[in-house]
Each structure stands twice: as C-alpha cells, then as structure tokens.
C-alpha cells in the first residue's frame, strides 16, 4: 500500500461523514455549533451568508459571513467537525460566482443578495 491508499483508508474508516443540506455560495444559512465551556456543553447559532465552499472529502470547509454591530464577522467551519450540530438553509441566493469575496467591500443595500425564486 502506498501513502495515498493508507490516507484514503484512514479517512474512510475514522472520519464520520455528516449529511449536509445542499447549499452554495450566496445562500443564507444558520449553523448550530456545539461549544464546550468547562464540563458544560451548549449549542450556539451563527447565521450569515456563505462566501465559499472549498476542499473535498474530510478537508472540506465553508465560510460564513455575518454583520454584528456594523462589523463583519467571518467564520470558517470544517464540514467533518464533530462540533457541527446541524445546518439550516434559510434562503437560496442568486450569485454568479463560487467565491463571493466582493461582499466584504459592500455595505447596506449594496450587500444584499437576490433570493432565488421557486
């Protein structure tokens, strides 16, 4: 067995796969994330717009951006994290890019994303 086969075997056996809803850049999501404080555990929500999804398999991550008190806050979540409780897709947005970093330079009404019509 070569290194690539060994890595693939470990990834398949050790890392549990989570069923994530279908979301992409431009969608508004609420991420429920487990936080440990001492011996207590609670679930915190983080709602914002998905800027990107990157990586494949166990290395896959997604970046969520929200505005908190006129300050933009971005957080990167690994898709295979055991602390990820669930993800709710609130809105499907219409964007023409896979990575919408241009949103960082926009404020107010310009930072809005069109909602997908069903």
C-alpha positions as CSV (number, residue, x, y, z in Angstrom):
1,X,0.0,0.0,0.0
2,X,1.3,3.4,-0.9
3,X,0.8,6.6,1.2
4,X,-2.3,7.8,-0.8
5,X,-4.1,4.4,-0.2
6,X,-3.3,4.5,3.5
7,X,-4.6,8.1,3.9
8,X,-7.8,7.2,2.0
9,X,-8.3,4.1,4.2
10,X,-7.9,6.1,7.4
11,X,-10.2,8.9,6.1
12,X,-12.9,6.3,5.2
13,X,-12.8,4.4,8.5
14,X,-12.1,7.1,11.1
15,X,-13.9,10.2,9.9
16,X,-17.7,10.0,10.1
17,X,-19.5,11.6,7.3
18,X,-22.3,14.1,8.0
19,X,-25.3,14.6,5.8
20,X,-25.2,18.3,5.0
21,X,-28.0,20.1,3.2
22,X,-27.3,21.3,-0.3
23,X,-26.0,24.9,0.0
24,X,-23.6,27.0,-2.0
25,X,-22.1,30.5,-2.1
26,X,-24.8,33.2,-1.7
27,X,-27.1,31.1,0.5
28,X,-28.1,32.3,3.9
29,X,-27.6,29.6,6.5
30,X,-27.8,29.1,10.2
31,X,-25.1,26.9,11.6
32,X,-25.7,25.3,15.0
33,X,-22.3,24.7,16.7
34,X,-21.5,22.9,19.9
35,X,-19.4,24.9,22.4
36,X,-17.8,23.3,25.5
37,X,-17.3,25.5,28.5
38,X,-15.7,23.6,31.3
39,X,-17.9,20.5,31.7
40,X,-21.0,22.1,30.2
41,X,-21.9,22.0,26.5
42,X,-24.3,24.3,24.7
43,X,-25.3,25.0,21.2
44,X,-24.6,28.4,19.6
45,X,-26.1,29.6,16.3
46,X,-24.2,31.6,13.7
47,X,-26.4,33.0,10.9
48,X,-24.9,34.6,7.8
49,X,-24.2,34.3,4.1
50,X,-22.0,31.5,2.7
51,X,-19.0,33.1,1.0
52,X,-17.4,29.9,-0.3
53,X,-17.1,26.2,0.0
54,X,-13.7,24.7,-0.5
55,X,-11.9,21.4,-0.4
56,X,-13.0,17.9,-0.9
57,X,-13.8,15.0,1.4
58,X,-12.5,15.3,5.0
59,X,-10.8,18.7,4.2
60,X,-14.0,20.4,3.0
61,X,-14.8,23.7,4.7
62,X,-17.2,26.6,4.2
63,X,-17.0,30.2,5.2
64,X,-20.0,32.1,6.6
65,X,-20.1,35.9,7.0
66,X,-22.5,38.0,9.1
67,X,-22.6,41.6,10.2
68,X,-22.5,42.0,14.0
69,X,-22.8,45.6,15.3
70,X,-21.6,47.2,12.0
71,X,-18.6,44.8,12.0
72,X,-18.3,42.0,9.5
73,X,-17.6,38.6,11.2
74,X,-16.4,35.6,9.2
75,X,-16.1,32.1,10.5
76,X,-14.7,29.0,8.7
77,X,-16.4,25.7,9.6
78,X,-15.0,22.3,8.7
79,X,-17.7,20.1,7.3
80,X,-16.5,17.0,9.2
81,X,-16.2,18.7,12.6
82,X,-17.8,16.8,15.5
83,X,-18.9,20.1,17.0
84,X,-21.1,20.9,14.0
85,X,-24.7,20.1,15.2
86,X,-26.8,21.0,12.1
87,X,-27.1,23.5,9.3
88,X,-30.3,25.1,8.2
89,X,-30.6,26.8,4.8
90,X,-32.7,29.9,5.3
91,X,-32.6,31.4,1.8
92,X,-31.1,30.4,-1.5
93,X,-29.3,33.3,-3.1
94,X,-28.6,34.0,-6.7
95,X,-24.9,34.8,-7.4
96,X,-22.7,34.2,-10.4
97,X,-19.5,33.3,-8.6
98,X,-18.3,30.3,-6.4
99,X,-16.4,32.7,-4.1
100,X,-18.2,36.0,-3.3
101,X,-15.4,37.9,-1.6
102,X,-16.6,41.1,-3.2
103,X,-19.3,41.2,-0.5
104,X,-16.6,42.2,2.0
105,X,-16.3,45.7,0.4
106,X,-20.0,46.4,0.2
107,X,-22.3,47.8,2.9
108,X,-26.0,48.3,3.4
109,X,-28.3,47.7,0.5
110,X,-25.5,47.0,-1.9
111,X,-24.6,44.0,0.2
112,X,-27.9,42.4,-0.4
113,X,-28.2,39.2,-2.5
114,X,-31.1,38.4,-4.7
115,X,-33.2,35.5,-3.5
116,X,-33.9,32.5,-5.7
117,X,-37.4,32.3,-7.0
118,X,-39.0,28.9,-6.8
